Amino acid sequence: MTPFRSTARRAAALATAVFCAAAGWAVALSPAQAQDEEVALLSQDRPASASSTENPDYTPASAAFDGDPGTRWSSQFDDDEWLQVDLGDRFDLSSVELVWEGAYAASYEIQVSADGQSWTTVHTETAGQGGTEVVGLDATGRYVRMQGLERATGYGYSLWSMEVYGCTAEDDGGAQDGPAKVEVVGSQGDWQLTVDGEPFTVKGLTWGPSPAEAATYMPELASMGVNTLRTWGTDASSLALLDAAAAHDVKVMLGFWLQPGGGPGSGGCIDYTTDDAYKDQALADIVGWVETYRDHEAVLMWNVGNESVLGLQNCYGPDEVDAQRNAYTTFVNDVAIAIHAVDADHPVTSTDAWTGAWPYYEANAPDLDLLAVNAYADVCGVQQDWIDGGYDRPYIITETGPAGEWEVPDDANGVPQEPSDVAKAEAYGQAWDCITDHEGVALGATMFHFGTEGNFGGVWFNLIPGGNRRLSYYAVAEAYGGTPQANTPPVIEGMDLGFDGPIVGGEEFTVTMDVTDPDGDALEYIPMVNSAYINGSWDMLLADYTDNGDGTITVRAPEILGVWKLYVWVEDGHGNVGVESRSLQVTLPDMEGENVAEGRPAEASTFQEWGGHTPAMATDGDLATRWASEWADGQWISVDLGQRTDFDAVQLVWESAHASGYEVQVSDDGQQWTTIHTVTGGNGGADTIALSGSGRYVRVLCTQRATEWGVSLYEFGVYA
């Protein structure tokens, strides 16, 4: 196994830098001169970012700061590109050394910043020659950037290295407090997590927004009583989250993703018994980021992998999966040993999706400081599982919340029955009670999920879907002892669609809502529909509706066939929301007469042979099959009724790739066609067209596609 990145290269800037003898230098210092003047290399292995990369896998921003002369950063082919480094603290800067690859800058600026937002130009170069350039500085800053102005070649900019030298600024008011010492202390059944010797119970949430938004949300999280955030991955962008968290005394459990992460349905299969290349690279990457962030005061612990022991069942059969799980957890232990070698101040754990993974960790990963598990509806059974397993380490719950799709019964439409807002809020409180009940063993939780998405998955779990606080948000704040809010969300006690069974696409129905608002706020009702069970989309679409002003709303059913979910958002105008959902089955209207096209021969201008979507699929009477054309306008499909036939209606059941413009045509010979109906602005779904027509052949000529794909029909019916 290739050794992980050596710590000998790591700059000793934070440990050995001394105060400068003067306020700054106006001359360039070589590395040797810098050493003579007791000036330290500040930039090596520090978090780096760039405006772009030519290839993220081979020329990342970090490559210019890794101390390896054989790696480099390169940008996209544009003049306005930059590379920057975060030194982790404010320093008096003495020089920057740039070692260019052949793609160098003819002109550029060196800029510094205290916050990574506002930049000051401290050097401008208008006659860059490439090679090695040493720029003398007399400046103070935490962030240093090379801002390209003009390329010397047709490529982008490329740097083998960018080294920043300097020493600690005399005014050190902005310095971090330094890394916290985090430990798991105690003995069997009487453990504690401590931070700098003080007891620390994890009152956490999983983190959803981008790290760049952390500063915006951190005051709110702190007011909720949250003291920890959990991530699933760690990279250069993590610094913004860590900095914002530290400013509000919040810690971060930094995660490292390993394949196949995510439990059921996950991808990226790895053979942990043989794939040393993957393991070596993953180990090097993880240790590199540990070295980068180990000194940050916001780091609480490291979490290696997420639900991979369970996820391996999607990659291997019963005869192989056990060996893979043993190999995976053995690798996790190798990672734990490597992390401990470079960071003795923070514990290491590994998360999986069910306590059935713990025996593998117990057998193969003794160097983990504590166990971890994601548990939702069964979170209150974790304590007994720990007791029954005879484990000798404490644990943390790394995800919990209301029952998920995989844990609830299906409704009449075969759709998992989503818990109500009230039930979800109660689930968070119950979970916390069960966790804290396992005193001396359960060290806390990072509950799921501080996310803002208002989509299919977001409504199920997010505390702030669409940026609005819901009952679950307040339940978590109450559990964690946060500051009470003056205004709370609407409470939805019931939702009735007013019908049983399927509904015809396009028909209207009236939804009755039973809602109270504790603060007497005026409420707005917003119905949204989602087609996840039809096409896998998580997007929410605004329904066609009327708010009747009496707690009821009239909604027009979607026209696409299948099972939809209807969500009614009830907003109070004060940043709070209640959301309730029901499924509905959209079906075709009953048609009078006989479908004289069913089973008859059909032809089309084109069809997708690779998918088997032949014209006959549109006249077979089966809504599970379809005709699909090639991706072009002007496509058509025709059916031969066998003889001249009078008919009264045509029904077209479109797939999502429908025609927004089309004509219904008839012919007696299949050569000469007469248009008897024209549609513009078609919206897909099921089009039932009442018309009087006669002919042996009936054709649909699609004049305009509604999507980038072709056109596709589940059924083409002609009724007589």
N, C-alpha and C positions, 0 to 999 in steps of 0.2 A: 504494500500500500504506500502510495506517495506521501511523504510527510506533509503535514499542514504547514502553512506559511510561517516562516521563522520569525520569532519576535525580536531577533537581534537587529533587524532592519528598522524596527519601530523607533521613530525619533524620540528623544528624551526631553522634548520641549517643555512639557508640563512639569516634569520632575526636576530638570537641571538648569532650565533657563534662569539667568540672573539679571538683575537690573543693569541697564546700559549705563556706561560711564557718562554719556552725553545724551542730549535729548534726541539725537538722531544723526545719521550720516548723509552727506551729500555725494558720496563717492561709492562706486560699485565695490562690493566685497566678493571675492571668490569664496568657495566653500572652505578652502584652507585659511583664508583671511578671517572668515567668519568664526572659525574655531579659535584662531589666535585672539580675537576680540571677545571671546566668550559669547558669541552670538549663535543661537541654535537654529537648526533646520526645523521649521514649524509645520510644514505641510505634508510630510510623509505619512501615508495611510490615513489621512484625514478625509472626511466625507466630501465628495466632489460632485459637481453637476455641470451640465452643459446645455446650450441652446438646442443642440442636436448631436447625434452620433451617426457616422456612416454605417456602422454595423454594431449594434448593442452587444453582440456576443464577443466580438473581437477587438473593437476599438472604443470601449466605454470611457467615460470621463475619469473614472478611478485609475485607469492605466497610466495616466500622466503623473500620478502621485504614489505609485506602489514601490518605487525604488528599483524597479526592474528595467534596465536599459533596452530590453528587447520587446517591451510592450508600449503601446502608444494610444492616444486619443486622436480621433479624426472626426471632422464635422461633415455635414452635408455640403454640397457644392454651392455656397452662397457667401457673400461678403459679410453680412451682418450675423456673425456667429461668435459665441463666447464660451469660455471655460472658466470655472471658478472653484475655489476651495474654501471650506469652513475650517478655520484654525482652532475653533472650539473656545476661544477666549480672545480678548483684545490684547494686541501686542504692538510694541514699537517695531516697525518694519524697516529693515536696512537694505534688502536687495531681493530681486527676483531673478532666477536663472531659467531661461527658456532654451530647451534643446529641440530644435525643429527637425521634423522629417522633411522630405523634399517639398511637400506642400506647405509653404510657410507664408507668413503675412508680410506684405510689402509695407503696410501701415497698420498700427494697432495702438490701443491704449491699455495701460495698467490702471485699474480702478480699485478702490477700497471702500468698505462699508462696515458700519457697526452692527447693522441689523439684517443685511441681505436684501434690503429693499431700496434704500437710498444710497446712491453710489457717487463717489468723488474721483475724478480723474487725477492721478498723481504723476503720470508720465505719458507722453505721446511720442510715438515713433513713426516717422514718415518715410524713412529710408531703410526698412528692414532688409537684412541680407541673408536671413536664414542661418543655418548652423546653430552655434551656441551664442546666445546673447545674454549678457548680464546687465540688469537695469538697477542702478542705485536708487534707493528710496529714502525719503525723510517723511514718514507718514505713520499713522496709527490706525489699526482696524482689526476686525475679526475675520472678515471675508475679503478675499483678494481675487480679482477677475482679470483675465486677458480678454479684452473686447476687440475682436477683429474689425478692421475698417475696410481693408482692401487686400484681396488675395494676390499673391505673386504668380499663381498658376491657374489653370482651369479647374483644378480640384478645390477641395475645401481648405481648412487649416488642419495641420496635424503636428502634435507635439509628443516626442518621446518622453519628455519630462517637463514639469514646471515646479521649481523648488523655491519656496519662500523662506527667507531668513530674517530673524529679528530676535527680540527679547521682551520680557514682560513689561507692560506699560506701567509707569509709576503710579498712575491713578488706576487702581485695580477694582474700582467700585462695581464694575459690571461683571466681575468674574463669577463663575459658578462656585457653589460650595464644595464641589468635588464629589467623587463617587460615594454612595452610601454603602455601608457594610450590611448586607442582607444575609441572614442565617436562619436555618431551621434548627431550633434548639429543643432540648428536652429528651424525654425517654418514652418508651412504649406507652401509648395512650395518653401521654401528657406532653404533646409537642406544642410549639409556638413558632410563628414566624416573627423575627425581629428585624428592625431597621435601625442601625446604629445603636443596638442594644435595647431599643424600646419595642414592646409588643405591637404587632401590626396584623390586624385582621383584614384580609382582602375584601374590599367592598367595591366591586368592579363592574365594568361593562365592556363588551367587545366593541371595538372602534370601527365605524363605518365610513365616515366622510374622508376626503383626501387629507393627508397631513397638512397641506397648505391651509386648510380651514380650521386647524386645531385651535389657533389663538382665538377664533371667533366663538367656539363652543366651550372652551375650557372654563370660563367663569360659571357658566350654567351647570356644567358637570360638577364642579366643586360645590356649588350650592345644593346639589342633589345629595351630597354626602359621598360622592364617588371618590375613591382614593387610588384606583388602579384602572388602567385600560389595557386591553389585550389586542395584539395584532397577530396576523397569520403569516406575515412576511416582513423582512427587514431589508432596507436598501438605503440609498442616499437620501431619499425623500423622508425617511424616518426622523431625521434630525429636527425638522420643523415640529413634529409631534412631541418629541422629547423636550425641546426647548419650551414649548407652550405648557406642557405638563409640569415641568420643573417650576415655572413661574407661579403655579397655583398649588404647589405641594402635592401633585398627583404623580404616581409612579406608572411605569409602563412595563408590561410583560411582553417582551419582543419575541415574535415567533419566527420559525424557519420552516418553510414549506418543503415537504418531501413527497415524492410521488409513491403510490397513488393517493394523494390526499383527498379528504372530503367524504370518505365512507361510501355508502351505496351509490352506484352510478358514476363513480369517479373514473378518471382516465389516467393515461400516462403510466402504463405498467412497467415495472422495473423488476429484473431478476436479481434479488438481493443475495442470492447464493453465488452468482458469477460475475455480476456487472461491477467490477472494481473501478472502471473508468468513471461511472456515474457517482459511485460512493466517494472516490477520491476528490472529484470536483466539488461535490456537495460539501464535503468536510472542509475543504480549503475555503470555499465561499463563506461557510458559517463562521469559521474561526476568524476570517478576515473581518467580518462585520462585528464579531465580538470584540476584536482588537480596536475597531473603530469607535465603538460606543461604550466600552466597559467603564470608562472614566466619567460617563455622564451621570449626573446626580439623579436623573429621573428613572434610570434602569432599576427594575425590581428583580426580574429573573429572566431566564432564557427558556423558551418552549420549543422543543425539537419535534416537528411533524404534527399532523392533525388527522386523526381517524384512519391512518394507513393500515393498521392491523386489521380493522374491519374491511377497508377498501381492497385489500389483497384478494378477497373472495371474488371480486369481479375480474380478476386477472388469472386466477389459477383454480383448478378443480380440487375436489376433496383429497385427492392423493398427493397433491403438491403444496397446497396452501399452508399446511402446518410447518413445513420446512422453510417456506418463505417468511412466515411470521417470526419464526425463531431467528432467521438471518436478519430480518429487518430490526428487531429489537436488540440484537447483538450490535448492529451498526449504530443504533441510537446510543448504546452504551459507549461505543468508540467515540461518538461525537461528544458525549458528556465528559469523558476523560480529557479530550482535547480542549474543551471549553474550560474545564477546571485548571488545566495547565497554564492558561493565559489569563484567567480571571478567577481569583480565589474569593471574590467579594459577592458573588451572586449565585443563587441556586440554579439548578437545571432540572426541568421536568419534560414530560412528553405526553401529549394529549391523544386519547382515543375515544371512540364513540360508544363504547359499552364496557362494563367492568369485566366482561369476558376476555378483554385484552390484558388485564392485569397479571394473570399467571405467566404470560410471556415476558412481561417486564420483570416480574419477580425472578424468573429463571435466568434471564439473559442481561438485564440492565441494572446491576447492583449499584452503579455509580450515579444513578438519578437520585436527587435529594428528596424528591417527593413524587407521588403519583398524581395523575390528572385524568379527568373524564368529562365528556360532554353528556349531560343527562337532562331530559325534558320531563315527560310524564312520569318517568320512573326515578326521578331524582331522590325521592324519599326512600327508595329501596337501596341506595348506595351504601348507607351506613351498615345495613345488614349484610350486604355483599362483602364489605370490607371485613366484618367480623367473621363471616363464614369462611372467607379466604385465608384467614390467619395472617394478614399482612403486617409487616413490621416498619412501615413508613406512613406518614400522614399523606393527605391528598388535598387537592383543590378542585373545585368544579369550574371548568373553563368555559362551559356554555350551559345555560339552563333558561327556562321560560315556559310558556304554555305548551301543551301537547302539539306536536307537529303533524303534518299530513300523514306520516307513516304510523301514527299512534291513535288515530281517531276512527270511528266507524264511518262508513259511506252513507250518504243520503239516498233518497229514492232515485236520483239520477246517476248513482254510482260515483259520486264525487265526495272526497273526504269532507266531513262536516266541520267547518271551521268554528272554533270556540268563539263565543261572543266577546265583546270588549270587556264586559264585566268579568267573565270567566278568565280571560287572559290576565287581567289585573290581579285577580285572586291567586292565580298560579304563581306569580312572582313572589307574593307574600308567603305562600305555603312553601315554596322552594327554599326561601331564606330561613324559614323556621326549621325546616328539616336539616339544612346545612349547619346552622348554629347549634342545633340539638346534639350534633356529634362533637361535643366539646373535647378539645385536646387532640383531635385527629383531623377534622375538616378545618382547613385554614382559611376558608372564605370562598368567594366565587367571583367570576367575571360573567355576569348574566348577559344574555343575548336579546336585544342588540341595539346599540346606539347608532341607528341608521336613519337616513332621511328619505330613501326611495319610497314612493307611494305606489309601487307596482304590485304584482301578484304576490311575490314573496315578501315584499316590504310591508304590506298591510297585515300579513299574518304575524310578523315578529317585531317590526321596528317600533321603537318608542316614540319617534317623531316622524311618522310618515308625512311626506310633503312639507316637512318643517313644522308641523303642528304637534303639540303635546297631547297624548291620549291618556286614558286611565292608567295604563301600565307604567307610564312615565312617573306618575304620582305614587304608584304602588312601590316602585323601586326607591324613590326618594324617601318614602316613609320607612321602608325596611332599613335604609342606610342612615336614618336619622338626619336627613337633609332639612333645609329650610322650607317650611310650608309655603305654598303659593296662595295668593289671595283669590285667584280665580281658577276654577277647575272645569274639566270638560263636561259636555253633555253626556247623559247616561241613557243608553239605548236599552230598553227593557224588552222590546219586541219588534218584529218586522214581518208583515204578511203581504205576500204577492197577490193575494186575491184569487188565485186559481190553483188547481191541482193538475198534475200531468203536463203534457207538452203544450206549447203555444205556437201558433202559426207565425212565421217570420213576418215582421212588419205590423202585426196587430198590436193594439194598445192594451195596457192593463194598468190597474191602479194599485200602488204600494201604500200600505198604511204603516206608519211608524209610531211606536210608543216611546216617546222621548221626554225626559225631564232635564232641566238645567238647574244645578244647585244655586246659580247666581241670577237666575231669571233673565238671562241674556236672550236677545233675539237670535233665532237660529236660521241658518241657511242649509237647505237640503240639496246635495249634489250627487246624482246617480252616475256611476261609472260602470262600464262593462269590460270584461276580460275574456279572451278566447284561449287561455292556456290549455284547456282540455280539447281544443280543436286543432290548434296549430303550434302549441308550445310557446306562444308569445306571452311574455310577462307584462306587456304594455297595458295601460288603462286607457279606455276610450270614453269620452263623454257621451252619455246616452242621449237620445232624442227624447226630451221630457218637458213636462209642465209642472211647476210647483203650484199646487192648488191652494196654498196658504192656510190649510187646516190640518197640517200634519200628514197629508197625503200627497203623493206625486203620481202623475200619469206618465207612463213610460211606454215608448214604442219598442217592441222586441226587435233585436237585430235580425237581419235577413239571412245571414250565413247559417246554414244548418249545423246542428250539434249542440253540445252542452256549453252554456255560457255561465259565468258568474256575474251577478249583479251586486255591486257594492254601493251602499248609500253613505256618503260622507255627510256628517252633520257638524257644521262649524259654528262657533259661537262669536266670532269676530274678535276674540282676545288671544288668538294663537292656540286654541284648544280644538280638538276634534274627537268625535265618536264615529266609528265605522262598523257597519254591520253588513253581512253578505248572505246571499242565497244563490243556489244554482237554478237554472231553468233550461229546459230542453226545447230548442227551436226546431220546428218540424215544418213539413210542406202542408199547404192547404189541401183539403179533400177535393179531388177532381171528379166531376161528373163525366160519365161516358167511358169509353174504352181507349186505352193508349195504343193507338194503331201503329205506333213506331216501335213498340217494344219487341225485341227479337228480330227486327227487320235489318237487312243489309245496310251498312253505312259506309260512306267514303269521306275523306277529308283532304284538304290541300296538302297538309303535312301532319306527321305525328311523331312523338318522341319514341323511337324504337328502343332506345336503351332503357326506358322505363316501362315498356310494354303498354303504353297509354294509347291504344289503337282506337279508331273511330267506333268500333263495335262496343267499346266499353261505355259509350254514352247512350246506347239503346238496349242495354242488357237488363234494365230494371233493378240494378244493384247500385245503391248509393255509396258503396265502398270502392267502386272502380270509376275510372274517368278517362276521357280523351284529353290529350294535351298536345298543342301544336308546337312547332318550332317558334323561336323568339322573333316574330316579325308581325307587322300589321298585314291586313288583307287575307287573313286565314279564314277557312270556311269548313263546315261539316254539313253533309247532306244525308238524308235517309230515303230509301226507296220503299214506298208503301205497297208496292206490288201492282197497284192499279190506281186509276184516278179515284180520289177519295175526297168527300166533303168533310171538313173538320171545323171545330168551334173554338179551339184553344191550343196554344203552344205553351209548354212549361219548360223553362231552362233553369237547371240547377248548377250554378257556377261554383267552381273552386275559387280560391282567393285570386288567382290569375284570371280575372274576368275581362270582358270587353266593355268599355265605356260607351262605345258606339257600335251598333250592328243593325243589320236588316234581316227580316224574315222574308224568304222568297219561295215561290212555287214554280214548278215546271212539269210539263207532261212528257218531255223527252230527255230530261237531264242535261240539256244543252242551252236552251233558251229559258231565261229566268225572268220572273215578274216579281217586283217587290210589293208586298202587301202590308208591311209594317216596318217602321223605322224608329230606332231608339237612339237618343243622344243623352249623355249624362248618366249612363247606366251605373248603378252602385253595387252590382254583384248580388250575391245571395241567390234567392229563388225568384225568378221573374215568371209570373203567371199572366199570360197575355190572352185576353178574350178577343177573338177576331173570327171573321168568316172567310174561309179559304177553301180552295179546291185544287188538287193536283196529284200526280203520282209521286213526285219528288218534292220534298220540303228541305230548304237549306237555310242555315244561319251564316250570313256573311259578316265577319267581324271587321269593321272598318277602322277601329281604333282600340288599342290595348289600354287597359287601366294601369298596368304595371310594366316593369322592364322585361318581364318574362313573356311567354306567348299568351294563349288563351286556353282555358281548360273547363270542360263541362263534365259534371258527375252524371247528369241525365239530360237527354233531349227527348221530351215527350210531345206527342201530337195526339190530341183527344178529339174523338168523334162521337 
